[in-house]
Amino acid sequence: MMGKSTILESLKICRDYVNGDDSHVEVVDVPLPVKVEFNAKTIKTLRHQIGTTQAGLANLVGVSKRTVEAWESNRSEPNKSAKKLLTLLMQDNSLAGKLQYI
């Protein structure tokens, strides 16, 4: 549990920061997660960004090639697990190389 002096010190540091003194704080920008709309265009774009075929993307995500074909023709959309993997691949294309061998 925090003691009173720690809370008071924190409040003083906050006050100083608001008044322009940032010598006692570290400001870190944390990007907010962006909700991705998964449709034919975003999936095709991702696939091209990671340089793979429909079969290759299917292998990375753990679905059939027909499933990827359905995503890319807007006949269906990825389930929640696939969306998470696709989102990670969008954020870091290099994960494709790692997922390839799992």
N, CA, C and O atoms as CSV, one atom per row, in Angstrom:
chain,resi,resn,atom,element,x,y,z
A,1,MET,N,N,0.841,-1.194,0.000
A,1,MET,CA,C,0.000,0.000,0.000
A,1,MET,C,C,0.877,1.245,0.000
A,1,MET,O,O,1.899,1.292,0.685
A,2,MET,N,N,0.483,2.235,-0.756
A,2,MET,CA,C,1.263,3.465,-0.842
A,2,MET,C,C,1.074,4.313,0.411
A,2,MET,O,O,-0.028,4.420,0.950
A,3,GLY,N,N,2.164,4.907,0.858
A,3,GLY,CA,C,2.082,5.812,1.995
A,3,GLY,C,C,1.642,7.186,1.551
A,3,GLY,O,O,1.648,7.502,0.361
A,4,LYS,N,N,1.252,8.015,2.532
A,4,LYS,CA,C,0.792,9.364,2.211
A,4,LYS,C,C,1.860,10.184,1.511
A,4,LYS,O,O,1.566,10.942,0.586
A,5,SER,N,N,3.118,10.029,1.958
A,5,SER,CA,C,4.175,10.836,1.342
A,5,SER,C,C,4.345,10.476,-0.131
A,5,SER,O,O,4.617,11.355,-0.948
A,6,THR,N,N,4.192,9.216,-0.481
A,6,THR,CA,C,4.328,8.806,-1.873
A,6,THR,C,C,3.204,9.398,-2.716
A,6,THR,O,O,3.429,9.847,-3.840
A,7,ILE,N,N,2.018,9.396,-2.174
A,7,ILE,CA,C,0.882,9.972,-2.897
A,7,ILE,C,C,1.078,11.474,-3.061
A,7,ILE,O,O,0.851,12.017,-4.142
A,8,LEU,N,N,1.497,12.142,-1.995
A,8,LEU,CA,C,1.730,13.583,-2.082
A,8,LEU,C,C,2.846,13.900,-3.080
A,8,LEU,O,O,2.743,14.847,-3.859
A,9,GLU,N,N,3.914,13.095,-3.048
A,9,GLU,CA,C,4.998,13.305,-4.002
A,9,GLU,C,C,4.493,13.136,-5.435
A,9,GLU,O,O,4.838,13.918,-6.320
A,10,SER,N,N,3.683,12.120,-5.649
A,10,SER,CA,C,3.134,11.882,-6.980
A,10,SER,C,C,2.263,13.051,-7.435
A,10,SER,O,O,2.334,13.479,-8.587
A,11,LEU,N,N,1.453,13.555,-6.530
A,11,LEU,CA,C,0.604,14.699,-6.871
A,11,LEU,C,C,1.431,15.936,-7.202
A,11,LEU,O,O,1.088,16.690,-8.113
A,12,LYS,N,N,2.522,16.147,-6.461
A,12,LYS,CA,C,3.400,17.289,-6.743
A,12,LYS,C,C,4.053,17.133,-8.116
A,12,LYS,O,O,4.163,18.099,-8.872
A,13,ILE,N,N,4.486,15.906,-8.432
A,13,ILE,CA,C,5.094,15.665,-9.734
A,13,ILE,C,C,4.072,15.908,-10.838
A,13,ILE,O,O,4.402,16.484,-11.875
A,14,CYS,N,N,2.835,15.473,-10.621
A,14,CYS,CA,C,1.762,15.719,-11.601
A,14,CYS,C,C,1.526,17.209,-11.778
A,14,CYS,O,O,1.398,17.693,-12.902
A,15,ARG,N,N,1.470,17.931,-10.679
A,15,ARG,CA,C,1.267,19.380,-10.742
A,15,ARG,C,C,2.406,20.040,-11.503
A,15,ARG,O,O,2.177,20.898,-12.355
A,16,ASP,N,N,3.638,19.635,-11.191
A,16,ASP,CA,C,4.792,20.197,-11.887
A,16,ASP,C,C,4.733,19.899,-13.382
A,16,ASP,O,O,5.048,20.755,-14.208
A,17,TYR,N,N,4.327,18.680,-13.719
A,17,TYR,CA,C,4.236,18.304,-15.134
A,17,TYR,C,C,3.220,19.173,-15.865
A,17,TYR,O,O,3.485,19.663,-16.962
A,18,VAL,N,N,2.056,19.360,-15.250
A,18,VAL,CA,C,1.015,20.191,-15.858
A,18,VAL,C,C,1.516,21.626,-16.030
A,18,VAL,O,O,1.114,22.320,-16.964
A,19,ASN,N,N,2.390,22.064,-15.129
A,19,ASN,CA,C,2.938,23.421,-15.202
A,19,ASN,C,C,4.203,23.495,-16.054
A,19,ASN,O,O,4.878,24.525,-16.066
A,20,GLY,N,N,4.530,22.425,-16.763
A,20,GLY,CA,C,5.632,22.479,-17.718
A,20,GLY,C,C,6.935,21.837,-17.280
A,20,GLY,O,O,7.880,21.798,-18.068
A,21,ASP,N,N,7.028,21.333,-16.060
A,21,ASP,CA,C,8.264,20.697,-15.594
A,21,ASP,C,C,8.129,19.182,-15.754
A,21,ASP,O,O,7.449,18.517,-14.972
A,22,ASP,N,N,8.792,18.652,-16.784
A,22,ASP,CA,C,8.701,17.209,-17.010
A,22,ASP,C,C,9.984,16.481,-16.590
A,22,ASP,O,O,10.252,15.372,-17.053
A,23,SER,N,N,10.766,17.103,-15.722
A,23,SER,CA,C,12.052,16.530,-15.326
A,23,SER,C,C,11.910,15.281,-14.452
A,23,SER,O,O,12.869,14.523,-14.312
A,24,HIS,N,N,10.761,15.059,-13.877
A,24,HIS,CA,C,10.575,13.897,-12.997
A,24,HIS,C,C,9.646,12.837,-13.582
A,24,HIS,O,O,9.238,11.905,-12.889
A,25,VAL,N,N,9.321,12.988,-14.848
A,25,VAL,CA,C,8.402,12.025,-15.458
A,25,VAL,C,C,8.972,11.526,-16.783
A,25,VAL,O,O,9.803,12.176,-17.419
A,26,GLU,N,N,8.499,10.361,-17.168
A,26,GLU,CA,C,8.817,9.822,-18.480
A,26,GLU,C,C,7.491,9.698,-19.205
A,26,GLU,O,O,6.596,8.978,-18.763
A,27,VAL,N,N,7.371,10.402,-20.320
A,27,VAL,CA,C,6.143,10.381,-21.093
A,27,VAL,C,C,6.293,9.329,-22.189
A,27,VAL,O,O,7.238,9.373,-22.977
A,28,VAL,N,N,5.360,8.392,-22.231
A,28,VAL,CA,C,5.402,7.313,-23.208
A,28,VAL,C,C,4.108,7.328,-23.995
A,28,VAL,O,O,3.017,7.283,-23.426
A,29,ASP,N,N,4.240,7.391,-25.315
A,29,ASP,CA,C,3.058,7.306,-26.169
A,29,ASP,C,C,2.719,5.835,-26.361
A,29,ASP,O,O,3.556,5.047,-26.799
A,30,VAL,N,N,1.514,5.480,-26.036
A,30,VAL,CA,C,1.054,4.109,-26.206
A,30,VAL,C,C,0.004,4.119,-27.300
A,30,VAL,O,O,-1.066,4.704,-27.131
A,31,PRO,N,N,0.304,3.466,-28.436
A,31,PRO,CA,C,-0.681,3.463,-29.514
A,31,PRO,C,C,-1.928,2.684,-29.111
A,31,PRO,O,O,-1.843,1.596,-28.540
A,32,LEU,N,N,-3.054,3.245,-29.410
A,32,LEU,CA,C,-4.305,2.557,-29.119
A,32,LEU,C,C,-4.553,1.514,-30.200
A,32,LEU,O,O,-4.259,1.742,-31.373
A,33,PRO,N,N,-5.093,0.378,-29.800
A,33,PRO,CA,C,-5.376,-0.630,-30.819
A,33,PRO,C,C,-6.418,-0.113,-31.809
A,33,PRO,O,O,-7.396,0.537,-31.439
A,34,VAL,N,N,-6.175,-0.418,-33.043
A,34,VAL,CA,C,-7.090,0.008,-34.095
A,34,VAL,C,C,-7.926,-1.195,-34.497
A,34,VAL,O,O,-7.391,-2.261,-34.801
A,35,LYS,N,N,-9.222,-1.019,-34.496
A,35,LYS,CA,C,-10.093,-2.105,-34.918
A,35,LYS,C,C,-10.042,-2.190,-36.434
A,35,LYS,O,O,-10.306,-1.216,-37.139
A,36,VAL,N,N,-9.698,-3.369,-36.915
A,36,VAL,CA,C,-9.562,-3.581,-38.351
A,36,VAL,C,C,-10.856,-4.160,-38.888
A,36,VAL,O,O,-11.429,-5.084,-38.311
A,37,GLU,N,N,-11.300,-3.613,-39.981
A,37,GLU,CA,C,-12.465,-4.143,-40.685
A,37,GLU,C,C,-11.961,-5.190,-41.657
A,37,GLU,O,O,-11.294,-4.856,-42.635
A,38,PHE,N,N,-12.271,-6.454,-41.401
A,38,PHE,CA,C,-11.795,-7.516,-42.281
A,38,PHE,C,C,-12.795,-7.729,-43.406
A,38,PHE,O,O,-13.912,-8.206,-43.206
A,39,ASN,N,N,-12.347,-7.355,-44.591
A,39,ASN,CA,C,-13.144,-7.585,-45.793
A,39,ASN,C,C,-12.196,-8.062,-46.886
A,39,ASN,O,O,-10.996,-8.207,-46.652
A,40,ALA,N,N,-12.722,-8.301,-48.056
A,40,ALA,CA,C,-11.915,-8.829,-49.155
A,40,ALA,C,C,-10.680,-7.963,-49.411
A,40,ALA,O,O,-9.580,-8.482,-49.601
A,41,LYS,N,N,-10.868,-6.662,-49.414
A,41,LYS,CA,C,-9.760,-5.760,-49.729
A,41,LYS,C,C,-8.654,-5.828,-48.687
A,41,LYS,O,O,-7.480,-5.925,-49.045
A,42,THR,N,N,-9.005,-5.780,-47.392
A,42,THR,CA,C,-7.965,-5.792,-46.359
A,42,THR,C,C,-7.221,-7.125,-46.336
A,42,THR,O,O,-6.013,-7.154,-46.098
A,43,ILE,N,N,-7.919,-8.212,-46.576
A,43,ILE,CA,C,-7.261,-9.514,-46.565
A,43,ILE,C,C,-6.340,-9.666,-47.770
A,43,ILE,O,O,-5.225,-10.170,-47.635
A,44,LYS,N,N,-6.793,-9.235,-48.948
A,44,LYS,CA,C,-5.929,-9.283,-50.134
A,44,LYS,C,C,-4.704,-8.397,-49.947
A,44,LYS,O,O,-3.589,-8.784,-50.298
A,45,THR,N,N,-4.916,-7.209,-49.393
A,45,THR,CA,C,-3.808,-6.284,-49.157
A,45,THR,C,C,-2.791,-6.911,-48.206
A,45,THR,O,O,-1.587,-6.865,-48.460
A,46,LEU,N,N,-3.272,-7.491,-47.122
A,46,LEU,CA,C,-2.378,-8.150,-46.173
A,46,LEU,C,C,-1.603,-9.272,-46.861
A,46,LEU,O,O,-0.391,-9.399,-46.685
A,47,ARG,N,N,-2.302,-10.071,-47.633
A,47,ARG,CA,C,-1.668,-11.202,-48.306
A,47,ARG,C,C,-0.555,-10.716,-49.234
A,47,ARG,O,O,0.515,-11.321,-49.294
A,48,HIS,N,N,-0.807,-9.636,-49.949
A,48,HIS,CA,C,0.219,-9.079,-50.830
A,48,HIS,C,C,1.377,-8.481,-50.030
A,48,HIS,O,O,2.534,-8.589,-50.435
A,49,GLN,N,N,1.065,-7.851,-48.895
A,49,GLN,CA,C,2.123,-7.265,-48.059
A,49,GLN,C,C,3.083,-8.331,-47.536
A,49,GLN,O,O,4.288,-8.095,-47.450
A,50,ILE,N,N,2.554,-9.491,-47.190
A,50,ILE,CA,C,3.434,-10.540,-46.669
A,50,ILE,C,C,3.952,-11.441,-47.786
A,50,ILE,O,O,4.725,-12.366,-47.536
A,51,GLY,N,N,3.526,-11.169,-49.012
A,51,GLY,CA,C,4.053,-11.866,-50.172
A,51,GLY,C,C,3.706,-13.341,-50.231
A,51,GLY,O,O,4.580,-14.185,-50.429
A,52,THR,N,N,2.428,-13.649,-50.060
A,52,THR,CA,C,2.023,-15.045,-50.089
A,52,THR,C,C,0.775,-15.245,-50.945
A,52,THR,O,O,0.097,-14.291,-51.326
A,53,THR,N,N,0.504,-16.475,-51.224
A,53,THR,CA,C,-0.681,-16.859,-51.990
A,53,THR,C,C,-1.845,-17.094,-51.035
A,53,THR,O,O,-1.686,-17.027,-49.816
A,54,GLN,N,N,-3.012,-17.370,-51.601
A,54,GLN,CA,C,-4.150,-17.735,-50.758
A,54,GLN,C,C,-3.844,-18.995,-49.961
A,54,GLN,O,O,-4.185,-19.086,-48.782
A,55,ALA,N,N,-3.204,-19.963,-50.602
A,55,ALA,CA,C,-2.839,-21.200,-49.900
A,55,ALA,C,C,-1.821,-20.911,-48.794
A,55,ALA,O,O,-1.879,-21.496,-47.712
A,56,GLY,N,N,-0.896,-20.007,-49.081
A,56,GLY,CA,C,0.104,-19.642,-48.077
A,56,GLY,C,C,-0.515,-18.967,-46.872
A,56,GLY,O,O,-0.166,-19.285,-45.735
A,57,LEU,N,N,-1.440,-18.029,-47.105
A,57,LEU,CA,C,-2.120,-17.363,-45.995
A,57,LEU,C,C,-2.949,-18.372,-45.212
A,57,LEU,O,O,-2.986,-18.337,-43.982
A,58,ALA,N,N,-3.609,-19.263,-45.928
A,58,ALA,CA,C,-4.405,-20.299,-45.260
A,58,ALA,C,C,-3.527,-21.120,-44.322
A,58,ALA,O,O,-3.924,-21.421,-43.197
A,59,ASN,N,N,-2.341,-21.477,-44.785
A,59,ASN,CA,C,-1.414,-22.246,-43.963
A,59,ASN,C,C,-0.981,-21.457,-42.726
A,59,ASN,O,O,-0.905,-22.013,-41.630
A,60,LEU,N,N,-0.699,-20.166,-42.898
A,60,LEU,CA,C,-0.267,-19.337,-41.771
A,60,LEU,C,C,-1.339,-19.219,-40.694
A,60,LEU,O,O,-1.043,-19.244,-39.500
A,61,VAL,N,N,-2.585,-19.089,-41.132
A,61,VAL,CA,C,-3.686,-18.840,-40.198
A,61,VAL,C,C,-4.319,-20.145,-39.705
A,61,VAL,O,O,-5.024,-20.156,-38.696
A,62,GLY,N,N,-4.064,-21.233,-40.420
A,62,GLY,CA,C,-4.612,-22.520,-40.001
A,62,GLY,C,C,-6.018,-22.780,-40.504
A,62,GLY,O,O,-6.838,-23.391,-39.818
A,63,VAL,N,N,-6.284,-22.306,-41.716
A,63,VAL,CA,C,-7.589,-22.537,-42.339
A,63,VAL,C,C,-7.340,-23.125,-43.731
A,63,VAL,O,O,-6.193,-23.248,-44.158
A,64,SER,N,N,-8.405,-23.482,-44.428
A,64,SER,CA,C,-8.262,-24.017,-45.781
A,64,SER,C,C,-8.125,-22.880,-46.797
A,64,SER,O,O,-8.479,-21.732,-46.530
A,65,LYS,N,N,-7.598,-23.240,-47.966
A,65,LYS,CA,C,-7.494,-22.265,-49.053
A,65,LYS,C,C,-8.884,-21.775,-49.448
A,65,LYS,O,O,-9.058,-20.603,-49.782
A,66,ARG,N,N,-9.869,-22.664,-49.413
A,66,ARG,CA,C,-11.249,-22.268,-49.756
A,66,ARG,C,C,-11.782,-21.213,-48.783
A,66,ARG,O,O,-12.549,-20.332,-49.171
A,67,THR,N,N,-11.370,-21.312,-47.528
A,67,THR,CA,C,-11.794,-20.308,-46.543
A,67,THR,C,C,-11.227,-18.945,-46.903
A,67,THR,O,O,-11.945,-17.945,-46.862
A,68,VAL,N,N,-9.946,-18.893,-47.254
A,68,VAL,CA,C,-9.337,-17.615,-47.664
A,68,VAL,C,C,-10.012,-17.092,-48.921
A,68,VAL,O,O,-10.249,-15.890,-49.040
A,69,GLU,N,N,-10.326,-17.980,-49.861
A,69,GLU,CA,C,-11.044,-17.571,-51.074
A,69,GLU,C,C,-12.391,-16.949,-50.706
A,69,GLU,O,O,-12.798,-15.947,-51.294
A,70,ALA,N,N,-13.076,-17.541,-49.739
A,70,ALA,CA,C,-14.376,-17.007,-49.303
A,70,ALA,C,C,-14.206,-15.643,-48.647
A,70,ALA,O,O,-15.029,-14.753,-48.861
A,71,TRP,N,N,-13.152,-15.463,-47.850
A,71,TRP,CA,C,-12.882,-14.156,-47.237
A,71,TRP,C,C,-12.646,-13.113,-48.317
A,71,TRP,O,O,-13.164,-11.999,-48.240
A,72,GLU,N,N,-11.862,-13.480,-49.326
A,72,GLU,CA,C,-11.477,-12.518,-50.358
A,72,GLU,C,C,-12.590,-12.241,-51.362
A,72,GLU,O,O,-12.466,-11.337,-52.189
A,73,SER,N,N,-13.655,-12.994,-51.301
A,73,SER,CA,C,-14.805,-12.706,-52.162
A,73,SER,C,C,-15.984,-12.201,-51.332
A,73,SER,O,O,-17.100,-12.086,-51.839
A,74,ASN,N,N,-15.740,-11.904,-50.070
A,74,ASN,CA,C,-16.754,-11.410,-49.123
A,74,ASN,C,C,-17.922,-12.375,-48.932
A,74,ASN,O,O,-19.025,-11.955,-48.582
A,75,ARG,N,N,-17.680,-13.672,-49.160
A,75,ARG,CA,C,-18.725,-14.661,-48.881
A,75,ARG,C,C,-18.766,-15.024,-47.397
A,75,ARG,O,O,-19.792,-15.476,-46.888
A,76,SER,N,N,-17.652,-14.824,-46.718
A,76,SER,CA,C,-17.596,-15.060,-45.274
A,76,SER,C,C,-16.515,-14.168,-44.697
A,76,SER,O,O,-15.761,-13.529,-45.431
A,77,GLU,N,N,-16.448,-14.130,-43.386
A,77,GLU,CA,C,-15.406,-13.340,-42.739
A,77,GLU,C,C,-14.678,-14.218,-41.732
A,77,GLU,O,O,-15.218,-15.222,-41.266
A,78,PRO,N,N,-13.455,-13.835,-41.399
A,78,PRO,CA,C,-12.681,-14.639,-40.456
A,78,PRO,C,C,-13.364,-14.736,-39.094
A,78,PRO,O,O,-14.030,-13.802,-38.646
A,79,ASN,N,N,-13.178,-15.898,-38.441
A,79,ASN,CA,C,-13.687,-16.027,-37.077
A,79,ASN,C,C,-12.773,-15.250,-36.135
A,79,ASN,O,O,-11.773,-14.673,-36.562
A,80,LYS,N,N,-13.118,-15.240,-34.867
A,80,LYS,CA,C,-12.395,-14.420,-33.899
A,80,LYS,C,C,-10.915,-14.803,-33.806
A,80,LYS,O,O,-10.053,-13.926,-33.750
A,81,SER,N,N,-10.621,-16.087,-33.790
A,81,SER,CA,C,-9.214,-16.532,-33.703
A,81,SER,C,C,-8.432,-16.104,-34.936
A,81,SER,O,O,-7.311,-15.609,-34.819
A,82,ALA,N,N,-9.011,-16.289,-36.106
A,82,ALA,CA,C,-8.345,-15.896,-37.346
A,82,ALA,C,C,-8.143,-14.383,-37.383
A,82,ALA,O,O,-7.100,-13.911,-37.836
A,83,LYS,N,N,-9.126,-13.619,-36.914
A,83,LYS,CA,C,-8.997,-12.158,-36.892
A,83,LYS,C,C,-7.819,-11.740,-36.020
A,83,LYS,O,O,-7.089,-10.810,-36.362
A,84,LYS,N,N,-7.634,-12.426,-34.894
A,84,LYS,CA,C,-6.508,-12.078,-34.020
A,84,LYS,C,C,-5.185,-12.329,-34.729
A,84,LYS,O,O,-4.288,-11.486,-34.686
A,85,LEU,N,N,-5.055,-13.480,-35.380
A,85,LEU,CA,C,-3.823,-13.772,-36.115
A,85,LEU,C,C,-3.616,-12.797,-37.265
A,85,LEU,O,O,-2.502,-12.323,-37.485
A,86,LEU,N,N,-4.673,-12.498,-37.994
A,86,LEU,CA,C,-4.567,-11.554,-39.115
A,86,LEU,C,C,-4.167,-10.167,-38.619
A,86,LEU,O,O,-3.368,-9.480,-39.257
A,87,THR,N,N,-4.720,-9.762,-37.487
A,87,THR,CA,C,-4.370,-8.461,-36.912
A,87,THR,C,C,-2.896,-8.425,-36.549
A,87,THR,O,O,-2.210,-7.444,-36.836
A,88,LEU,N,N,-2.401,-9.489,-35.921
A,88,LEU,CA,C,-0.980,-9.551,-35.580
A,88,LEU,C,C,-0.111,-9.495,-36.827
A,88,LEU,O,O,0.918,-8.819,-36.842
A,89,LEU,N,N,-0.523,-10.206,-37.873
A,89,LEU,CA,C,0.228,-10.173,-39.131
A,89,LEU,C,C,0.223,-8.777,-39.743
A,89,LEU,O,O,1.220,-8.355,-40.329
A,90,MET,N,N,-0.883,-8.063,-39.614
A,90,MET,CA,C,-0.952,-6.693,-40.142
A,90,MET,C,C,-0.008,-5.777,-39.364
A,90,MET,O,O,0.638,-4.903,-39.941
A,91,GLN,N,N,0.066,-5.988,-38.048
A,91,GLN,CA,C,0.910,-5.138,-37.216
A,91,GLN,C,C,2.390,-5.438,-37.406
A,91,GLN,O,O,3.234,-4.551,-37.280
A,92,ASP,N,N,2.702,-6.704,-37.714
A,92,ASP,CA,C,4.096,-7.102,-37.871
A,92,ASP,C,C,4.185,-8.180,-38.946
A,92,ASP,O,O,4.022,-9.368,-38.669
A,93,ASN,N,N,4.445,-7.748,-40.171
A,93,ASN,CA,C,4.521,-8.684,-41.294
A,93,ASN,C,C,5.571,-9.769,-41.111
A,93,ASN,O,O,5.464,-10.842,-41.706
A,94,SER,N,N,6.587,-9.499,-40.290
A,94,SER,CA,C,7.654,-10.486,-40.096
A,94,SER,C,C,7.170,-11.735,-39.367
A,94,SER,O,O,7.847,-12.763,-39.383
A,95,LEU,N,N,6.011,-11.655,-38.734
A,95,LEU,CA,C,5.466,-12.836,-38.055
A,95,LEU,C,C,5.126,-13.940,-39.041
A,95,LEU,O,O,5.055,-15.109,-38.662
A,96,ALA,N,N,4.914,-13.585,-40.297
A,96,ALA,CA,C,4.588,-14.593,-41.311
A,96,ALA,C,C,5.694,-15.643,-41.381
A,96,ALA,O,O,5.411,-16.837,-41.471
A,97,GLY,N,N,6.931,-15.208,-41.341
A,97,GLY,CA,C,8.045,-16.142,-41.379
A,97,GLY,C,C,8.078,-17.054,-40.178
A,97,GLY,O,O,8.465,-18.217,-40.295
A,98,LYS,N,N,7.681,-16.550,-39.025
A,98,LYS,CA,C,7.678,-17.358,-37.804
A,98,LYS,C,C,6.507,-18.347,-37.809
A,98,LYS,O,O,6.663,-19.500,-37.408
A,99,LEU,N,N,5.349,-17.894,-38.258
A,99,LEU,CA,C,4.165,-18.762,-38.279
A,99,LEU,C,C,4.286,-19.878,-39.301
A,99,LEU,O,O,3.656,-20.927,-39.168
A,100,GLN,N,N,5.089,-19.649,-40.309
A,100,GLN,CA,C,5.253,-20.610,-41.391
A,100,GLN,C,C,5.740,-21.962,-40.883
A,100,GLN,O,O,5.424,-22.998,-41.469
A,101,TYR,N,N,6.499,-21.955,-39.809
A,101,TYR,CA,C,7.110,-23.197,-39.326
A,101,TYR,C,C,6.446,-23.758,-38.089
A,101,TYR,O,O,6.992,-24.648,-37.436
A,102,ILE,N,N,5.275,-23.250,-37.760
A,102,ILE,CA,C,4.537,-23.767,-36.591
A,102,ILE,C,C,3.527,-24.796,-37.051
A,102,ILE,O,O,2.800,-25.357,-36.230
